[in-house]
Amino acid sequence: MPIIEAINITSKSDQETFYVKQAYLEKNKGIVNDRYYGNFKTKKEQVTLIDIEEIDSFNSSIGADIDYKDFRRNIIISGLKICEMIGERIKINDSILKIHEICQPCNYLQKKLNSPNLIKKLINKSGVRAEILSSGYIEVGSKIIKIK
């Protein structure tokens, strides 16, 4: 069963991210108290998700142990290949998300993590951007259900 492994936010883009046990996803706004809450260019940028398995694979490939939060995605999940779900919807408790696009790795992240091959190794594997279709609380351990 796919679940949330961690939730990661920050109040400002240039600050370190930090884990929270619970978060409120607000329709058309984002994650309350996150840097992008009500501050995004398009609706597809309200929240980001990444597979913990992709982070573990990346860490293994470079012989490192970079903390999950340092990849700067909001919701770290397991048991679901989220990058293969573009255009689909998922439900986490009462919240429904629509997966819009892959969130490609950026030069900022590569420099921040001091990993010269990060972009090349994480192309099409570094998570997704999603829109919040219905509001609700999520927490570490929450189950993720694919909606057909």
N, C-alpha and C positions, 0 to 999 in steps of 0.2 A: 504494500500500500504506500503510495507516495505521501510524504509528509514534509512539513517545514522543519528544517534543521536549525535555522538561525534567522533572526531579523536584524537588519543593520541599517542605521540611519545616521544622519548628521544634520545640524542646523544650518551650516554654511558649506558651500562647495569646496572651499580651500582648507577646511578643517578635517581632522581625523574622524573616521566613522566609528560608531560604537554599537554594541549589541543591546537590544531590548528584548524582554521576554514576551511582550505583547504590543500590538500596534492597532490603530484604528485606520482602516482604509475608507476614505470618504469619496463617494461617487463624484466624478468630474473635478476632484481636487488633488488627490494623492494620499500619501501617508501623513497623518497629523504629526507635526513637529519635524518632518524631514525637510531637507533643503529645497526640494522641488514641490512642496505642498503649495498648490495654487500658482506655481511659478515654472511653467513649462511652455514650450512653443506649440506643441500639438497634443491632443488628448492621448496619443499613443505613448507618451513619455511620463505618465503618472506614477508608474512603479516599474522596477526591474526585478527579474528573477534569474537565478543561475543554478545549474546542477552541481551539487557537491562533488559528484563523480568526475565532472570535468576539471574542477579545481584540484582534486586529488591526483588525477592523471597528469595535469600540468606540473604540479609539484614533483611528482615522481620522475617526470621526463627531464627536469632540470636539477634534480637532487636537492630540492629545497623544501621548506615547510612554511610557506607563506600563509598567514592567517586568512581564513575565509573572508573576514570583513574587509581585508585590504584590497579585495577585488572590486569593492565599492558598489556591489549590487545589493538591493534592498532585502530580497527574500532568497535565502539559500535553501534549496530543496533537495530531496533524495527520492529515487525510485521513479523518476519521470524524465524522459528526454525532452526537456522543454524547448530546445532549439528546433525540434521537429514538429512543433505544434503551432506554427504560424497560421493565423486565421481562425484558430480554435478557441474555445472557452474552457475555463476551469472554475471550480467552486471550492472555496476555502471557508468553512463555517457558513456564514450568511453572505459573504462577499463573493461576487462573480467578477472574474477578470477575462478580458479578451486579449489574446496574445497577438500583437501586431507585427513585430519585426525583430530580427536578431540585433542585439546591441553589440556591435563590433568593438573589439579592444581598441584603445586609443593610445597615442603617444604619451599623454599625461600619465596614464597608468603604467606604461612601460618604464618611463623615467622614475616614477615614484617608487616602483618595486625594484628598480635597478636590475631589470631583466631584459637584456638586449633582444632576445628572440620572442618576447611575449606576444607581440602582435601576430607574427607568423604562426606561432604554435596555437593561438586561440582564435584564429579566424573561424567564424561560424560556430564557435563553441563557447563564447563568453557571455551567454545569457540572452535574455529577451526584454523588450519593452512591452508594457501592457497598459491597458485602459481599465479603470475600475468602473464596472457597469452597475454594481450595487454595493452599498456600504456595509461594513461589518468589522468586527474585531477578529484578528488572527493572533495566534500565539505559537511559540515553539511547540512542536508535536502535533499541530493541527493537521488533519488529513486533507489531501488534495484530491478532488474528484474531477475527472474529465467529463465535460458536458457534451452530449451528442446532439 
